[in-house]
Each structure stands twice: as structure tokens, then as C-alpha cells.
Amino acid sequence: MTKVVAIVGATGRQGGSVLRTLHASRSYKLRALSRNPNSDTARSIALECPGVEWMQADLNDKASLHRAFTGMDVVFGMTSFLDPELVARIRAGDVDAEFDQGKNIVDAAIAEGVKLLVYSGLDSMERLSGGKYPGAIQFEGKYKTQKYLLDRASRIQGVVIYLATHMQNYIHPRFSRISSVDNQTIEFTFPYHPTAQLPLVDPTTDTGPVVQYILDHPDEFSGAPVEVCGGYYSVADMVNAYVQATGKPARYVQIPFEDVGPDDLVQMFKGISEFGHYDGKGDFVELYKKISHRFTTLAEFWKSSSWTGPVHNKLPPVDQ
């Protein structure tokens, strides 16, 4: 019998990748969830993926999640720290705002009899750092959701995926600018050491194939997080790939940690620099030998990107 899958955040990078991959497989019946299923983005994806059912759902609205998960066998769930409404709540002092959304997903899935919930989470930087960086709330809300889900293994099978650093971070206006020296060279700006090795992934192309493998082989997963990572690269590697792919001048400029924004971002970048993105690395290699998917390379990312460069030199507020 064909399994029915609900996809949270179907118009975003991760959810959109899951939707397109599962739709192309023709192995699942799909329900795409969005706060606004009538948006231009949702309509465009609906034309690209005919036959998908679209339904309105809001992670802050428990009733909408119950409706969306009714009759589902599987749910792909995620929360986005970059959601402006979520950011506003967190900046106002509600540090558990993201966990509340994740808890809503888990509770609704259990209540509606969902058998498998694949959740896109992150490890705890407080745990990874031994308590040194407890304020990286971008990690903690997802980690709390992971624990909440896996603690209910008797009621639902939970599989957690950890996405690596998004390649798209390099084109975020906070981390790129035009050089004031020649008004031409693009400067990519992070606080990382130029040779620091970071796990990178293109979520728009690489999330879906990993999630499909989990759905196709659920018995292979028993609670250990699954890393979604195309490989480890330095920031210098990423900048060099941009130059080679585009022919445009660019360089890397290491900025002070304190220049990235509020304290939670400072703690996040310091934590990643000192303790890494995962608790160890390389576990994903053996799994990926089984997956018939070639992860996006740095050169492929830049060649397929429509990014034309920074539009200004002033970094926007960190909450935008």
C-alpha cells in the first residue's frame, strides 16, 4: 500500500527538496504543507509537481497540524530559526519558541497515528562545548525537539537528520560585500579561520535523497542522527570555487566573532569553530555509499546559483 507523506515547509529549501525528490520517485502520495498554500512559490511548485495535495498549516497552530497530519503515515518536520516571527519571539525573551513549534509537530504526529517522523534538527552546542556555549539558541531548540521526539520511541518512530552548514550562507548579505578598496572584488566574510574545515551541503538538492532513503529503509534507523553533508571544505575552498566557476575576483576576509551580531550568533560561531558542527565527523560516509545520489559540489553550487553578488556594503540587521 502506498505510504502517505506530509511535508512541513514544502516551499522552503529542505521541504522543497523532499517534495521534489519524493514526487519524482512516484512511490509516495504527498501532502505539501505551507502557511500560505496560495503563495506564488507554492503555486509554482504545484505546477512543477502535479498531483500533490496542498494544505494550510502553521507550526504555532496546533489544530492546523492535527488536520494536516490526519491520515498520514509519515511526516517530514522542520522548524526554521530564520522565520521572522520566530526570531521576534526569541529576541523578546522566549528562548523556547522554536522548541514549542517542534513539540507541536511531535505531539500532533503522535495524536494522529503517524508511524514515522523525520525531523531536521541540530546537535546541542551547549552539550558539544561542555557548557562553554549555552547560548547558541539556533541549536538548542532543535536539539530539545530531537530529545522530545526520541523519548517517545514507544509511540512513534523518530529519525533525526542533521544538515551541515548551508552553502547558501555564502550568499547571505551579512557575509558578503564589495571591497571598498577597488569596488569590484567580492569579499566573503566569516569569523572562521581560512583553513577551518566545515561540513557543507546544498539543502535544495541534497536533503530529499537522504530523506527518501530513510523512508525506503526505515528499519535501518534506530535513533542515531543522520548527517546530511556533502563533504568538509574550508572557507578558502568555497571562495576559490566561486572564482573558478564565475571568473570574478573574490577573496576571504576573516572578521572578529563579535562582528557577526548578537551574543547567540557569537556563541554559535565560536562553538562551531572550537567544537565542530557535529560530535565527530565522517559517520555519514558509510551510509552514503548506499544512497544513489551524488552530493552537490562547490563548483556545481556556484555554477547553478543565480546570485550576481552583493548589492550593498552595509550588513542588514541580524534579525532580517
PLY file of the C-alpha trace (Angstrom):
ply
format ascii 1.0
element vertex 320
property float x
property float y
property float z
element edge 319
property int vertex1
property int vertex2
end_header
0.00 0.00 0.00
1.33 3.43 -0.96
2.50 5.45 2.04
1.17 8.97 2.51
3.68 11.65 3.48
3.10 15.16 4.86
5.92 17.63 4.24
6.31 20.61 6.55
7.84 23.69 4.93
7.19 22.45 1.41
8.05 25.81 -0.17
11.45 26.05 1.56
14.86 24.63 0.75
14.63 21.42 2.76
10.92 20.72 2.43
11.00 21.63 -1.25
13.85 19.20 -1.83
11.94 16.42 -0.06
8.80 17.20 -2.04
10.52 17.19 -5.43
12.51 14.04 -4.70
9.57 12.01 -3.43
7.35 13.28 -6.25
9.93 12.21 -8.84
10.12 8.74 -7.25
6.38 8.18 -7.78
6.48 5.90 -4.73
4.55 8.05 -2.27
1.34 10.03 -2.02
2.21 13.56 -0.91
0.62 16.34 1.12
2.56 19.62 0.99
2.13 21.96 3.96
2.58 25.71 3.92
1.36 28.66 5.92
0.15 30.08 2.62
-0.54 27.37 0.02
-1.80 30.09 -2.34
1.51 31.94 -2.47
3.30 32.38 -5.77
6.02 29.96 -4.64
3.50 27.27 -3.67
1.62 27.69 -6.94
4.84 27.39 -8.91
5.87 24.19 -7.11
2.34 22.81 -7.53
2.68 23.21 -11.30
6.10 21.55 -11.17
4.80 18.65 -9.06
1.26 17.85 -10.22
-0.88 15.56 -8.13
0.39 16.80 -4.77
-2.24 17.83 -2.23
-1.63 21.25 -0.68
-2.88 22.19 2.79
-2.51 25.18 5.07
-0.64 24.58 8.34
1.08 26.82 10.88
3.57 25.44 13.40
2.13 27.76 16.05
-1.40 26.48 15.40
-1.78 23.01 16.90
-5.21 22.44 15.35
-3.87 23.08 11.85
-1.13 20.49 12.39
-3.64 17.90 13.59
-5.69 18.47 10.42
-2.59 18.32 8.24
-1.34 15.06 9.76
-4.67 13.24 9.68
-4.33 10.03 7.66
-0.55 10.40 7.23
1.89 7.50 7.52
4.99 9.70 7.52
5.78 13.33 8.35
8.86 15.30 7.38
9.11 18.01 10.01
11.35 21.01 10.48
11.48 24.38 12.19
13.27 27.46 10.90
15.16 29.74 13.27
15.21 32.34 10.49
11.42 32.66 10.43
10.89 36.39 11.22
8.00 35.69 13.60
10.06 33.09 15.45
13.06 35.41 15.63
10.88 38.17 17.08
9.64 35.85 19.84
13.16 34.69 20.66
14.58 38.21 20.71
11.74 39.16 23.06
12.96 36.53 25.51
11.01 33.43 24.52
14.07 31.20 24.08
11.93 28.07 23.77
9.89 29.42 20.87
11.46 27.04 18.34
11.14 24.07 20.68
7.46 24.89 21.13
6.98 24.58 17.38
8.91 21.31 17.26
6.89 19.95 20.17
3.69 20.85 18.33
4.87 18.77 15.36
5.71 15.76 17.51
2.51 15.92 19.57
0.27 16.26 16.52
2.04 13.41 14.72
1.59 11.08 17.69
-2.02 12.08 18.22
-2.87 11.41 14.57
-1.20 8.00 14.50
1.74 8.89 12.26
4.18 5.98 12.16
7.42 7.77 11.20
8.54 11.35 11.80
11.75 12.52 10.13
12.83 15.72 11.88
15.51 18.13 10.68
17.42 19.04 13.83
20.84 20.03 15.14
23.06 18.90 17.97
23.26 20.94 21.17
26.17 23.39 21.18
25.88 23.52 24.97
26.46 19.75 25.02
29.19 19.78 22.37
31.07 22.54 24.19
30.70 21.03 27.64
28.67 24.02 28.77
31.02 26.68 27.41
28.50 27.98 24.86
24.98 27.52 26.26
23.50 30.47 24.40
23.57 29.22 20.79
19.79 29.00 20.72
19.81 28.25 16.98
20.96 24.76 18.02
19.20 24.26 21.34
15.57 24.46 20.19
16.15 21.80 17.57
18.07 19.60 19.99
15.27 19.82 22.57
12.81 18.75 19.87
15.08 15.83 18.97
15.14 14.62 22.58
11.40 15.11 22.94
10.79 13.03 19.81
13.24 10.21 20.58
11.99 9.97 24.18
8.64 8.88 22.69
10.02 5.97 20.69
7.31 3.68 22.05
4.66 5.85 20.37
6.33 6.91 17.11
9.50 6.12 15.21
11.64 9.23 15.07
14.62 9.76 12.78
16.61 12.98 13.11
18.73 14.42 10.32
21.47 17.00 10.89
22.02 19.25 7.90
25.51 20.66 7.52
26.20 24.35 7.01
24.16 25.53 4.04
26.17 26.60 1.02
23.63 29.40 0.63
25.09 31.08 3.73
27.86 32.36 1.50
25.44 34.49 -0.49
23.69 35.92 2.56
24.12 39.72 2.62
25.52 39.51 6.14
28.50 37.50 4.94
29.42 39.06 1.60
30.27 42.56 0.45
32.01 44.53 -2.28
35.56 45.54 -1.40
35.91 49.21 -0.51
39.43 49.10 -1.95
38.56 48.55 -5.62
34.73 48.49 -5.57
34.90 45.28 -7.57
36.28 42.35 -5.62
33.73 40.34 -3.65
34.70 39.74 -0.04
33.22 36.75 1.77
33.26 37.48 5.50
33.08 34.93 8.30
34.89 34.61 11.64
36.27 31.18 10.75
39.97 30.59 10.17
40.58 30.34 6.38
41.65 26.70 6.61
38.95 25.57 9.07
37.16 22.51 7.71
33.36 22.86 7.76
30.68 20.39 6.66
28.77 21.90 3.73
25.61 20.90 1.92
23.17 22.29 -0.63
19.83 21.63 1.08
17.84 22.27 -2.09
19.36 19.27 -3.87
20.72 17.03 -1.11
18.01 16.83 1.57
15.43 14.93 -0.47
17.55 11.92 -1.49
18.63 11.27 2.11
15.06 11.53 3.38
13.82 9.21 0.64
16.42 6.61 1.65
15.18 6.82 5.25
11.58 6.39 4.12
12.52 3.47 1.87
14.58 1.77 4.61
13.11 2.81 7.98
14.31 -0.34 9.74
17.95 0.75 9.26
17.49 3.72 11.60
17.19 3.37 15.36
17.60 6.87 16.78
21.15 7.95 15.91
21.11 11.27 13.99
21.77 11.09 10.27
24.24 13.68 8.98
23.34 15.31 5.66
26.69 16.54 4.42
28.31 16.77 1.01
31.81 16.94 2.43
34.19 19.00 4.54
35.59 22.17 2.99
37.40 25.28 4.16
36.04 28.76 3.55
39.03 29.25 1.26
37.85 26.25 -0.80
34.42 27.82 -1.20
35.84 31.19 -2.28
38.28 29.59 -4.73
35.43 27.57 -6.22
33.47 30.80 -6.74
36.39 32.42 -8.57
36.90 29.36 -10.79
33.19 28.98 -11.56
32.46 32.63 -12.32
35.77 34.20 -13.28
35.02 37.08 -10.91
37.54 38.38 -8.37
36.87 37.38 -4.77
38.71 36.84 -1.51
38.03 35.72 2.02
38.18 38.21 4.90
38.16 36.81 8.41
36.15 39.09 10.69
36.06 39.19 14.52
33.46 36.94 16.14
31.86 39.96 17.78
31.05 41.43 14.34
28.57 38.68 13.40
25.73 40.05 15.54
24.01 39.27 18.86
25.59 37.08 21.52
23.71 33.95 20.45
25.30 34.19 16.99
28.71 34.89 18.50
28.39 31.77 20.67
27.24 29.72 17.69
30.22 30.69 15.51
32.70 30.28 18.38
31.22 26.90 19.22
31.41 25.63 15.64
35.00 26.92 15.36
36.14 25.17 18.53
33.99 22.04 18.70
32.69 21.45 15.18
29.24 21.16 13.69
28.80 17.51 14.69
30.04 15.37 17.56
32.79 13.87 15.46
32.70 13.63 11.69
32.68 11.08 8.94
29.91 8.78 10.16
27.84 9.72 7.13
30.33 8.18 4.69
29.22 4.57 5.14
25.53 5.46 4.82
26.07 7.47 1.65
27.67 4.50 -0.05
24.17 3.02 -0.07
22.42 6.11 -1.43
22.29 6.53 -5.19
22.86 10.27 -5.00
25.90 12.38 -5.75
26.05 15.39 -3.49
26.38 18.88 -4.93
29.98 20.07 -5.23
31.14 23.60 -4.55
31.66 24.28 -8.25
28.21 22.93 -9.12
26.61 25.11 -6.48
28.21 28.28 -7.83
27.51 27.41 -11.46
23.83 26.79 -10.74
23.41 29.82 -8.49
21.64 32.88 -9.83
23.48 35.09 -7.33
25.07 38.10 -9.01
26.94 39.42 -6.00
26.36 41.72 -3.02
24.03 44.63 -3.65
25.47 46.88 -0.94
28.21 47.07 1.64
26.06 47.64 4.74
25.20 44.46 6.62
21.45 44.28 7.37
20.22 43.74 10.92
20.87 40.21 12.06
17.16 39.52 12.58
16.21 40.08 8.96
0 1
1 2
2 3
3 4
4 5
5 6
6 7
7 8
8 9
9 10
10 11
11 12
12 13
13 14
14 15
15 16
16 17
17 18
18 19
19 20
20 21
21 22
22 23
23 24
24 25
25 26
26 27
27 28
28 29
29 30
30 31
31 32
32 33
33 34
34 35
35 36
36 37
37 38
38 39
39 40
40 41
41 42
42 43
43 44
44 45
45 46
46 47
47 48
48 49
49 50
50 51
51 52
52 53
53 54
54 55
55 56
56 57
57 58
58 59
59 60
60 61
61 62
62 63
63 64
64 65
65 66
66 67
67 68
68 69
69 70
70 71
71 72
72 73
73 74
74 75
75 76
76 77
77 78
78 79
79 80
80 81
81 82
82 83
83 84
84 85
85 86
86 87
87 88
88 89
89 90
90 91
91 92
92 93
93 94
94 95
95 96
96 97
97 98
98 99
99 100
100 101
101 102
102 103
103 104
104 105
105 106
106 107
107 108
108 109
109 110
110 111
111 112
112 113
113 114
114 115
115 116
116 117
117 118
118 119
119 120
120 121
121 122
122 123
123 124
124 125
125 126
126 127
127 128
128 129
129 130
130 131
131 132
132 133
133 134
134 135
135 136
136 137
137 138
138 139
139 140
140 141
141 142
142 143
143 144
144 145
145 146
146 147
147 148
148 149
149 150
150 151
151 152
152 153
153 154
154 155
155 156
156 157
157 158
158 159
159 160
160 161
161 162
162 163
163 164
164 165
165 166
166 167
167 168
168 169
169 170
170 171
171 172
172 173
173 174
174 175
175 176
176 177
177 178
178 179
179 180
180 181
181 182
182 183
183 184
184 185
185 186
186 187
187 188
188 189
189 190
190 191
191 192
192 193
193 194
194 195
195 196
196 197
197 198
198 199
199 200
200 201
201 202
202 203
203 204
204 205
205 206
206 207
207 208
208 209
209 210
210 211
211 212
212 213
213 214
214 215
215 216
216 217
217 218
218 219
219 220
220 221
221 222
222 223
223 224
224 225
225 226
226 227
227 228
228 229
229 230
230 231
231 232
232 233
233 234
234 235
235 236
236 237
237 238
238 239
239 240
240 241
241 242
242 243
243 244
244 245
245 246
246 247
247 248
248 249
249 250
250 251
251 252
252 253
253 254
254 255
255 256
256 257
257 258
258 259
259 260
260 261
261 262
262 263
263 264
264 265
265 266
266 267
267 268
268 269
269 270
270 271
271 272
272 273
273 274
274 275
275 276
276 277
277 278
278 279
279 280
280 281
281 282
282 283
283 284
284 285
285 286
286 287
287 288
288 289
289 290
290 291
291 292
292 293
293 294
294 295
295 296
296 297
297 298
298 299
299 300
300 301
301 302
302 303
303 304
304 305
305 306
306 307
307 308
308 309
309 310
310 311
311 312
312 313
313 314
314 315
315 316
316 317
317 318
318 319
